[in-house]
Each structure stands twice: as structure tokens, then as C-alpha cells.
């Protein structure tokens, strides 16, 4: 490559970086994300208008079916042509489109800072939130890092116009702290209202149980999409000899002799944790999966989540 070609390539790269809407998602990834939408299994929607179809009739113009008239029904929806022929009133039913509220909860505690886990959580939050925005859903994103401090959040945004605000929030999330994901969920629900989807992005390393917060989410009318993000070293650790482990959130230490002998026990506990959380999510009509922070983002979004039916 000549000097002139090299300079042109550098100028092109700089121009592309300047026109990129966010550093979290490449332009080609963002373009694909904008054409996709979330795919909940339950129809937990709100009464304000949106893009998701509810399970009851409503006031749109798309006809669905007839039903018998009941005293008190709005006579404007009686099909008078059928009434004139059968001398019996039937009500016309129409498909009702309602609003889905997408709630994204990001674990920004100290354990998530390790090896790109938080960065991947922010990328997934950006992509999944954009799918909500582009389909006229109300989107709220919460970041939880330190107990006793106010939650970082952007709430009730909708539409393409809100994308820049979303990206600025995600890019500037404060990190580091001891806010466990189970406590974070309960804190979020103290101020959130609205039915739809709750997307949890965390490593789910907590001393507390997940049953209580998942019960709260289910009772609030939120279908759980739980995504566990682990570093490669947490999935397949390679340790030997005598070690001292230090908890990055509370500073507690643990001295271990012959750490290699404990790897089997560690893997049993890690897999048991995943199975436990997945079981809790499924029993509440939710979903769960575990990924590596080093898995390629396009593969996670356009292959894994799509094959699992989370998005379409």
C-alpha cells in the first residue's frame, strides 16, 4: 500500500468513527438490530397503544371474529347486517394492539468489570433496547452498582429519537460496587410500573437467592429474559498450586491449597447455579441462557438469540 493509499484509508476510518452513532454497536450491527424485534412468549402488555397484539379485543381496524352480545356491551360494535338477517345481535371484535414495556437491568457491580463482562452487558442492553424503541415500545434501562446509592436509569423512552439518549446513558454507566443482582431487581421494582419484559444482564454471582426477585418480576407482569455473562476464565479456569482468592466486591479472602483439586467442585457448583436459575425462570414462563464475554456479539444476537426464539 502506498503512502497516499494509507492516508486515504486512515481518513476513511476516522470518518466512519465520527459518523458511528455509538461505540457499543458497529453501524452494520445496529442496522440489522433496527429491523428486529423482541419476541415474548406471554402477552403482558399495557393499555396504551403499541405494536404488540394483546389477547383481547380492542379498537383497531383489523377485524378478528364475532361473539354473542352481552348486556352492557357497546352497541356501536353490533353487526346490524347480521342482526337484520338473524334477528340476533352479534358483536364485532377487532384486534387490539397494546404497548409492551421493556425493562433492562444491568449488573454494574465490581464482579462485572472483569474481562469485558460489563462491556458485553452494555452492548446487549443497547441492541435489545433498540429493538424495543424501533417497535414503539416503552424502554427503561437501570444500572445497579453500589448499594445505598441512587439507581442510574433512563425511563420510559420510545422511538428512534431516543436512541442517542439511550446510548449516552449506557456509555456513561458508573461501575464498581457491591449491589447484588437479587437486591438490584427488588430495588428497581420499587419504582417501576408497567408490564412486559424484564431483561437481566449479570453474572448472577450472588450470595442471595434468585427465587424472591423472580417472583416479584412475575407478579409485576414482567417476563424474564435472563442472560448470564461469564468470562472465559470463569467458565474454564486454569489454576494450580496455593492461591488466595479476594472477593472484588466485599474484600473477603479465601486461602486455598492445591487449587487444581477444587476445579471439579467449582464446575459442579457453577453448572448447578445455571440449572437452578434456568429452572426458576422457566417455572415463571421466563427464559435463561449463559454466554461468554468473548463470544462474538453478532453471533449472540443474530444466531443464538434468534435460534432460541428470543428475537425475530
N, C-alpha and C positions, 0 to 999 in steps of 0.2 A: 504494500500500500504506500502510495506517495505521500509526501507531507501535506499536499493540498487535499487529498482524499481523507487523510487522517483528521485534518482540521474540520472538514465538512461533516464527518461522522460525529465528531465531538459536538459541533454546533447542533446537529440533528438530535443527539441525545439530550443536550441541555434544553432544547426547545420542547422535547417530549416531556421532560421532567417538569417544566414550567406549566404545561397545559394539563398535566395529570391532576385530577380532582382531589385525590388523596394518596398518601404514600402507603396506605394499608392495602389497597387493591390496584393492580395494574389496570390500565384502561381496557384491555381486551377482556379481562376477567369481569370488570364492572359492567361492560356492555352485555355480557352474557347473563349476569346476575339480574340486570334490569328486566330481562324477558322471562324470568322465572317467578314462581310464587310458592309460598308455603302451602303444605298440604296436610292440614289437621285431620285426624280421624273422627273427631267429635265436632258437633255444630254448636259450639259455645260462643254465641255472638251477642252483641248489644243491640238495642233498639234503633240507634241512629243508623243511617243508611251507609252501606259499604258494598264490597264486592263479593262477599261470601253468602251463599244461599242458606237460609235457615230452614228448619224443619216444619215451619208453619206457614199458613197463607199470609198474604200481605197486600201491599198496594202498588206493586209494579204492574206493568202492562202485559207480562207474559202469562197467558192462561195455562193452568195446570189441570184442573179437574172440577167436578161438581160435587156438592154434598147436600143433604137434606136441610131445609130451613128449620131453624130453632127460634123460638120466641126471643125477641131482643136483638136478633141479627139486623144488620144494616140493610134496609130494603133496596138500597141503590145497587146491591150486588145480586139481586134476584134476576134470573134469566126470564124475562117476560115472554119471550117467544116460546119457550118450553111450557111456561105457565098457561099460555093461551091454548096449547095443544093438549096438555095433560091435566089442566086444572089443578096443578100441584106445584108449590114453589120449590125451586132448587137454587142454591147459592153458587155463584161462580167463584172459584178460588184462583188466586194468582200467586206466582212465585214471589217470595219476599227476599230481597237482598239486604243483609244486615252487615254491621261493622264488626270486624274481628280486632281485638286489641292484642298486639304483640308486645310482650314484656321480656326484655333481655336482662339477665342478671349476671354480671361479670365478677368473678372472684379475683380481686386485685391484691390479695394478701401476699405476704413475703414468699410463700412457697411457690406462687405462680410466676415469680420473676425469673426463676431458674430455667435456663436453657430454652428460651423462646416460648414458654408456655403462655405467658400473658400476651405476647405479641400475636400468637395464633388465635387466642381467645378474642382479641380485638378485631382481627381480620374476619373471623367467623361472625362476630357481632355485626360488623359493618355489612357483610354480604346478606345475612338473614334479615337485618333491619331494612336494608334497601328493598328487598323483596316485598316487605310489608308496605313501605312507603309508596312503591310504584303500583301497588294494588289498592291504594286509598285506604289502607288500614291505619289505625292509630298506633303509634310506636312509642314505647318508653324504654329507656336504657338506664340501668342502675349499675354503678361500680362500687364495690364494697371492699375497703382495705383495712381500716383501723377501727376497732370497737370504741364506742364513746364519741365518735366524730360524726358529723352530719354526712348523710349519704350524698355521693355525687350522682346526679341524674339529669337526664333530659326527658321531659314527659309530654305525652300527648301530641307528638309531631306527626304530620302526614303530608304526603305528596312529594314530588320531585324538588319543590322549592326548599324542603327541609333537609336535603341531603348534605349540603355544606355544613349546616349546624350539627348534624349527626357526626360527620367526620371530624370536625374540630373538637367535639366533646371526646370522642374515642381517642384521638391522637394525644390529648392532654390529660388523660386519666392519671391521677396520683396513684403511686404503687407503694407496696410495703406496709405491713401491719399484721394484726392477729385476728382479723374478722373471719371466723369460720363460716363456711358456706351455709350450714344449717341455721346459724343465728342470722346470717345475712338475709336469707329468704324471709324469715319472720319479720325482720326489720323493714324490708321492702313492702310486705303486705300490710303493714300498719298505715301506709299512706297511699297504697294503690287501690284503685277501683276499676272494674272492667273485666269482662270475660273474654277468653280467647286462648292464647298460647303463652306459656312461660318457658323461655329458653335459658337453661342453666349452663354456664361455661365455667368449669372448675376442674381441679384435680381431685376433688372430693376427699382430700386428706383432712379429716376432722375427727376429734375425739367424741363429738356428739353423734347422735343417730340421725338418719335422714327421714325416718318414718313420720315424725311430727311435722316438719316443714312440708313434706309432700302431701300430707293430709290437709294442711292449710291451703296449699295450692289447689288441690282437688275441690275443696269446699268453696273456694273463691271462684270456681268455674274456669280454671286455667288448666289446659292440657300441657303436661310437662314434656319438653324436649331436653333431655339431659345429655350433655356432651362432656365426657371426661377427657382432659388433655394431660398427657404424661410425657415426660422427657424420655428419650431412648435409654438413658442410664437408670431410669426408674422402672422401665419395662424389663430390661435385661441388664442388671447391674453386674459389674465385674470388680469385685473387691476380694482382697486376701489379707491375711495377717491380722494384727491387732489394730483396732481403729477406735476413734472417739467420734461419735455422731453428735451433732449440735442441731437442735431444732431452730430453724431460722426465724420462727415466729415468736417463741417464748424463751429461747435461750437455754432450754434444758439440755443436759448432756447425757450420753449413754456410752459407756466403755464396753467394747466387745472384743473378746479374744477369739481368734480363728473365725473371722467373719465369713469366710467361704463356706463353712459348715451351716451357716444360717440362711444361705440363699434359698434353699428349698422351702424352708419355713416362710420366708418372706414372700416367695411366689405363691404359696398356698393362700396366705392372707390377702395378697393383692387380688388374686383371682376371686377369692371369696367375697371381697368388697365389691368388685364389679358385679358379680352374680347377685349379691344382695340388693344393690341399688337398682339393677335392671329389673329384678323381681318386684321391688317396691313401685317402680314406675309403671310396669306392665299391669300390676293389680289395680292401678288407678287410671287405666286407659292411656298411659303415657308411653314414652319411648326413651331408650338409652343406648349410647354406644361409647366406646373408648377409642381414642386415636393417639398417635404420637405427634409431638410438636414439630417433628421433622417430616411428617407426611406432606407431600406436595398439596398446596391449597386447591388448585384446580381439580385434582383427583378427589379430594374430600368433598368439594362442592358439587361437581358435575358427574361424579361416578358413584362414590359411596352413598351420599345422602339421597341421590336420585334413585339408586337401586333399592335403598331401604324404604322409599316412598315418602320421605320427609318433605321433599320438594318436587315440583313438576314444572 
